[in-house]
């Protein structure tokens, strides 16, 4: 059976789990996991890599949300649009009725 340090190393670097997830699996505190990882040479590089990945994901998420908001804004129903649609419907119906 692996000791918690070996398992932590594997879960963090190979399986890309978060510190809180590793703590839950190993039964150690987040502080213990974090403290141990900080002693490893590859930790800073992995931390920077994850930070950059998260920034990319966050930008993509923001782009998608902004697109959704713009689309919703374009398609929103206002009193003016309802009145215009009503007036058009009235004209069409009256045209059908009287012609």
C-alpha positions, 0 to 999 in steps of 0.5 A: 500500500502506498503512503499518503505522500506517494498517493498525493504526488500521483493524484496531484501530478498524474490525475490532476486532482485538486488539493481538497479532493486529495485531502478527502481521499487520503484522509489528511488535511488540506494544509498537510497536502499543500505543505507536502506539495510545496516541498516538491520541485515540480509543484510551482510549474504544475501550479502555473500550468493549472493557473493558465488552464483555468484562465483559458477556461474562464475566458471561454466561459465569459465569452459564452455567457456574454454571447448568451446575454447579448442574444437574450438582449436582442430577443427580449420583448419590450412594451414597444415590440409588443405594441408593434406586433399588436398593431401589425396583427390588427392591420392583418386581421382588419385587412382580412375582414374588410377586403 
